[in-house]
Structure formats: C-alpha cells, structure tokens
Amino acid sequence: MTIAFWCVLVAAVMPVALALTSKLGDKTFNNRSPRAWYDTLSGYRQRAAWAQANSHEIFPVFAAAVIIAHIAGGAEQSLIDLYAMVFIASRFAFAGFYLADRHLARSLAWTLGVLCIIGLFVSAA
C-alpha cells in the first residue's frame, strides 16, 4: 500500500478525532440527539465541530484525487505521496488553527490542502 493510500485513511479518521475533541469532558453531550447538541456549543468545542464538518466535506475529493492519480499513471508515485502528505499536514494545521481561532492561518492551511488536491488531479494528466 502506498503512502498516499495511508494518507486517505488518516484523512478518513480525522473527523472522528475532531468529534472527540468537541465531546470529551462535556457533561451536556446527549447521544440521543447529537446534532441538536452541536448547536449548543461555543468556543473551541464549536470550532472543533466545524472543523469536523469541513473534514467530512473535503474527504471525498481528496480520496478521489489520490485514487485517480494512482490509476491514471501520469505521475511518479513519489509526487503522489508528497501531495498526499502535504495535504494531511495542511489538514492538521487547519484543525489546529481552527481550534485556536486563528482564522487567517486556518484559511491559508485550507488553501494549501486544496492546492494539493488540484496537484493530484493535474499530475494524473
């Protein structure tokens, strides 16, 4: 299995880690209505929930880009792996900046991740 494929797994697990960040230690969490509970959050817990949602949103495009780059055969494996690893690093930075409420840095990290996805698609050509 390639490094890029392992990165897809990391990206798939990242929303779970962010969900745990929003929930752990909060005694008001109600598993009978978790979506309603998310609406009551504030501070870093709310930002963790938002980062979780963004991670869910970007995952399918990243996974597709990795798979397409692999099957198209247009790029060296090392380049595919590099794009995937930088994407994962950007997503960790994105989550950290989101939790810390650093909006500009968060947007830059998000942009880097999107550029990596574009790079994966372009490299497949």
Order of alpha helices (4+ residues) and beta strands (2+ residues): alpha-alpha-alpha-alpha-alpha
